[in-house]
Amino acid sequence: MHPNVLLIGGSGLVGRAVLRLCAGSGIKVAAVTRAAAPEADVAGLARWHCGCDLDGIAGRLPDPAAIDAVIAAGPLDVLSYWLSRRPLPALRRVVALSSTSVKVKPDSPDVAERALAKRLAEGEARLVVACVDAGIAWTILRPTLIWGEGRDHNVSRLAALARRHGRLVLPRFARGRRQPVRAEDVALALLAALRSPGAAGLALDLPGGEALPYDEMAARVVRAVNPKARLRRIPLPAAAVRLAARLGVVPPALAAVLLRMGQDLVFDGQPAQAALGVAPRPFEPTENDFRPP
């Protein structure tokens, strides 16, 4: 295992999980965040460099030449530009997070989602070129719906709505399959990639351990956070959503979210399991999963 790791995105959901795992494994971590200070529960788990971007981090590290690995849980496009400037002379390994959105959203009706997919694809390509040019081994992981600690904007949003309103309302067509993956399992995969030579040069989809219909995923969330809450399925046809979006009645971003509920977004996790030796858990949420640690 690499003894000196620079963690980018240390204050985010996955970054926090990486820090906790590293602390339990004796891995030395320098963490970068744009926040003014880390949160109290992870403040002692790394040498923090706060309030700075990547362009300034090399000058703030006590010994930039000591960093031989980067775990990137932050913006991929920023990382790829930074790596192209070869800021760390001893860097030999990079493991970076992308997203399955790079495959899902290129044809979204929402212009912002299309831009995100384009940004991810370009960031991945630049990262590979920068690493190959510098002789750095690289791995890209593309998780599906990352969730946990009540901090994500997908599954935990469903939990918040169920708590607040005592019910959750979905269109009846919301049966597209999903593979939610815990932030801790993503962190395990990132660290496994560092110690897996066979993962070098691979871009791997990282789905959760179970594929289930969207409404069943929502039902499990509701049962976990509020057993008295109800899940209501309303007869809203997907065609009506498309028409409302074309007429300007429904914003494109909302239409994209609603229509995707009816689409299967399922990815093959076997290549990642074979390369990394990790198996993300099935989706079995409890109330504590939606609370900060």
Secondary structure, 3 states (H helix, E strand, C coil): CCCEEEEECCCCHHHHHHHHHHHHHCCEEEEEECCCCCCHHHHHHCEEEECCCHHHHCCCCCCHHHCCEEEECCCHHHHHHHHCCCCCCCCCEEEEECCCHHHHCCCCCCHHHHHHHHHHHHHHHHHHHHHHHHCCEEEEEEECCEECCCCCCCHHHHHHHHHHHCEEEEECCCCCEECCEEHHHHHHHHHHHHCCHHHCCEEEEECCCCCEEHHHHHHHHHHHHCCCCEEEEECCCHHHHHHHHHCCCCCHHHHHHHHHCCCCCCCCCHHHHHHHCCCCCCCCCCHHHHCCC
